[in-house]
Amino acid sequence: MLENSLSATAPSPETCALLNEDSKTLSHILDEVGKVIVGQEAMNRSLLAGIITGGHILLEGLPGLAKTLAVKTLATVLDAKFQRIQFTPDLLPSDLIGTMVYHESTGEFTPKKGPIFSNLVLADEINRAPAKVQSALLEAMAEKQVTLGDQSYKLNEPFLVLATQNPIEQEGTYHLPEAQLDRFMFKLKIGYPNRSEERIILERMTNQHPPETQKVFSTKGILEIRERIEKIYVDERIKNYVLRLILATRKAESLSSEEADSKSLENLRGLIQIGASPRATLFLIRAARVNALFEQRNFVTPDDIKSAAHDILRHRLILTFDAEARGFSTDDIIYNLLETVNVP
């Protein structure tokens, strides 16, 4: 077992103590967010994981599922600067990143920074904006900076784009390019709450005084956790397992019979047109470290990888026409992938 091989490679006792406190802090943050957001524990946890790792998140769900409220509540709890931008077909890049303003008295241009200069930026209905806006957003997501005039300006840290899109209303929308989709660490699918959860929502939100959240942490603290989380131990066998999962999605790569079931792998690859990028490999490790921290562990297990696989891979795999015709979804393929690749 992995637990038996960590004595010489685990973080120092001092680091372990700090990570244990970090784990308690994350639990406290989620409890505070849970005062307002009911029945979306997985979403809340993934949003927090994205902030810790600096990974952008794409939220897909029907209207009215508290996507905006969840992001705004988390920003309040972390005392982070929050901006919501409604993406529309007539949105301009300057509406997002800002512009240069000319001052006649001095004859100089000065930057007027746009709403992108925040910690948490909610890009609502991201697929409704045209290509020039997406290009400006992509620079911010990829480089953590924007260009105004001939100058580049660094964005605030932590900086995170949380984009939403409606899965059913496609009129007037644009297809997000694969290069931009790959920049999102997670793609989360948000569903309806169950009966008991919706009853709690009914009681809370129809009350004369709806629940309010308090600041319980800070953006500076998030950046400190981001540094410490890199010290969570990832065994070589875990790294090789992640590599096997990613390589299994690519037809040009070969895996031995000890690494995956050959027949199942051949069938699986027949359903995948384009596999996952190297960025997925890095994101899986980052997400697994956060999952370990949530579980108060200083090392990563295969279950940490498995629990993150769907959210990280579902927007990166492009299926064949045959797969779509047979009714397969990317989640079906990822489930089969986890069953096909051997676990350490």
N, C-alpha and C positions, 0 to 999 in steps of 0.2 A: 504493500500500500504506500501511497505518496507520503502519508504522515510519518512513516518510519524512516524516510530518507532525508528529512529536512534539518536534522540537528546541526549540521555543519554549514548550512546555507540559509537558514532562516534569518530574518532581520534581528538586529541586536535587541536585548531586553528593553532598552530605552525606546527604541523605535516601536517595538511591540506594544509598549504601554501607551504611546502616543496614538498608534493605530486603533487601539481599543477605545480610547477616548473619542477618536474620530467616528468610530462605529456608533457609539452612543449618541454623538451629535447628530449624525444622519438620521438615526431613529427618532430623535427629538424633532428634527425638521419635518420628517414625514408625518409625525403625530400632529404637528401644528397645522400642516397643510390639510390633513384629514379632518380637521374641524369644519372645513368648508367643502372640500371635495370628497364626496362619498362614492364608494363603489368603483373607483378608478385607481386602486393601489398600484397596479402594474405601471400605469401611465405616470403616476407621481414618482415612482421609483426610477423609471427610465428618464424622466425629465431631470431629476436630481443627478443621475449618473452622467447625463450629457453635460451638465454644468461642471461637474467635477473633472471630467476628462477633456472638456473643450470641444465636444463633438456635437455638431448641429443635428436637429431632429425634424423629421417630416411626420406630421400628424394627419392621419386620414380617418375621417369619421363623419357621420351625419351631423347636421346642425343640431344644436341644443344639448350637446354632450359635455359641456363645461370645459372645452379645450382652452378657450381664451381665459376663462376664470381660473383654471389651474395654473397657467403661466403667470397671470397677474398675482395670484395668491403666493406662489413660490417667490416671486420677486419681492413681495412685501416681507415675507419671512426672512429673506436673505438681505434685506435692505439694499436691494439692487435697483439700478435705474432701468425702468421698463418703458418700451414704446410699442404701440400697436400700429401697424401700417396696413391699411386696406388696399390690396392690390386690385387694380382695375385696368381695363384696356387702354385708358388714356393717361395712365401713370407715366411720369417722366423720370429718368435717372436722377435729375436734380431734386425731385420730390423725396427721393430716398437718401441720397448722399449729401445733398446741399449744393451750393453754388458759390461763385466768386462775385462779390458785390463791389461795384466801383464807387469810390468816394470822390466827388467832383472837387471838393475843397483841397484835398491832398494829391489828387491824381493817382491814387493807388487802389489796388484791388485787395480786399480782405475776404477770408473765407467765412461763409455763413453755413455752419455745419448742419446737416440734416438729421433726421431721427435715427439713422443707423448708428450714431454715436451714443449708444446705450449699452448696458450689460446684456439685457434680454430683449431681443427684437422679435416681435410676433409678426410674421409675414402672413396675413390672413388671406386665404384663397390665392396662394402664390401662383397657381397656373393660369390666372386671369391677366397677368401683366405681359407686355410684349418683350421681344428678345433683348432690346437695349437695356431694359430694366433688369432682366435676368443676368445680363453680362456684368452690370455694376454690382449686383448682389453677389455674383460669383467671385469677384475680386475680394469683396469683404470677407466672404466665407473662407476663401483659400489662403489669402495673404494677411488677413486681419488688418487690412488697411484699405483706404479709398483714395482716389486721385481727384483732386480739384484743381483745374487749370494745369499747371506744370509741376504741381507739388503733390506728394503723397503724405497722407496723415494716418498715423496709427490709431486703431480703435481701442476703446477701453477694454481692460481685462478684469474679470472674465468677460468674454464676448460670445454670445450664442444666438444663432438664428433658429427660431422655432416656427416652422412653416406649416400651414394647414391647407388641406384641399378636400373638396367634397367628392365622394366616390361616385355619385349618381348624376349630378347636374353638370354636364359637359359642354353645354352650349356656351359659346363665347370664351372658351378656354384654349390655352396653348399647351402643347406637349413639352414637358420639361426635358431638356437634353440629358443624355446619359452621363455626360461629364459633370453636370450639376447634381444629378441624383446621387452620383458616387461620392459627392462631398458631404452628404448627410450620413452621419454615423448610424442613426436608427431611422427606420420607418415603422411607426407605431400604428396599429389598427385599433381604433377605439370603438367599443360596442356599447350597447344599452346596459344600464344597471339592472339587476334582478329585482323581483318584487319587494323584498325586504329593504334593499338599498334605496329603491325609489320611494318607499314609505318614509324612510329617514329623511330623504331630500325634501319630501312634501312637508314634513313637520318642521324642519329647520328653516326652509326658505319662505314659508308662509307665516312664520312667526313675526311679531311686530319688531323684534330686534334680532335679525339674522346673525349668525356667528361671525366674529371678527378674529383675525389672526394678529399676532404680535411678532415683531422682529426678534428672532432667537439666534441669529448668526450674522455673519458679514461676508462681503465679497472677498475681503482680505483673508478671512479664514478659509474660504473655498480654495484660494490659490495655494495656501499652505498645505491643505489636504491633497491638492493636485500633485505637489512635489513629493509628499510622503507616500502616496499610493504607488509610486514607481518602485518602492522598496518591497512591496508584496512579492513574495517568491513565486516564480513560474518555473517549474521543473522542465528539464529538456524533453521529457516524454509528453508534457502538455504542449510544448511548442511544436513538437513533431505531429501531435494530434491535430492541432490547428492547421498545420501545413497540409496534412492529408485531406482534411475537410475541404480546403480551398482548391487544392490540386484535383480533387475528385470532380469538381465542376468543370474542368477544362479537358477537352477531348485530346489535346496534344500531349498531355502528361500521363505517365504510366505509374501505376501503383502495384505493388506485389500482392500476392494472395495473403500475406501476413498483415497487410495494411488495410485491405478491404475485400469484400466478397466480389470476386471477379464478374460473375454472371449478373449480379444485381447492379454492379457499377456500369457494366455495358448497357444495360437497359436504361439506367438513370441518365447516362450521357446522351442517349438517343432522344431525350426530352429537353435537353439544354442546348440552346443555340450559342449563347455567350456566357461564360462563367464569371466568377467573382474576380475582382482586381486585387493586387497586393495591398491596397488600402483596407480591404476587408480583413486581411490577416492581422494587420496592426490594430484595427478596431476591435476585433475579437479578443485580443489579449487585454486591451484597455478595459473593455466591458467586463471581462472575467475578473480582473483585479477589483473593480468596483463591486461586483457581486460577492467576492470573497470578503470585502470590507463590510458589506451589509450583513453578512453572516458571521461577523466577528472572527474571521480567520486571517492569518498573515500569509497564507499560501493559496494557490489556485488549484481547483479540482476539475475533472472533466465535466461535472455537472454545471460548473460556472460557465464553461464554454457552451454547453448545450442550451442553457437558459437564455443566452444572448444570441444564439445563431439565427433564429427566425427574424428578429428585429433588424439584424445587421445584413442579412443576405437577401431578404425578400424583394428589395428594390434594385438589387445588383444582378440577379439572374434573369436572362432573357430566354424565354422558352421557345421551342420550335413550334411551327404551325401545327404539327401533329399533336404535340402536347396540349395546345390550346383547344384543338378540335376534339380531343378526348376528354376535355373538361378538367384538366389538371391546373392547379394554381401553384404559384411559387412556394406557398406554405406546404403543399403536398410534396413537392420536390425536396424541400429542406427536411421534412420529416423522413422521407426515404433516404436522404443523404446521411442523416444521423444514424439510421438503422444499418446502412451499408458499410460505413467506415468503422474500423475496429477501434475500440476505446482502450486506452492504456490501463 
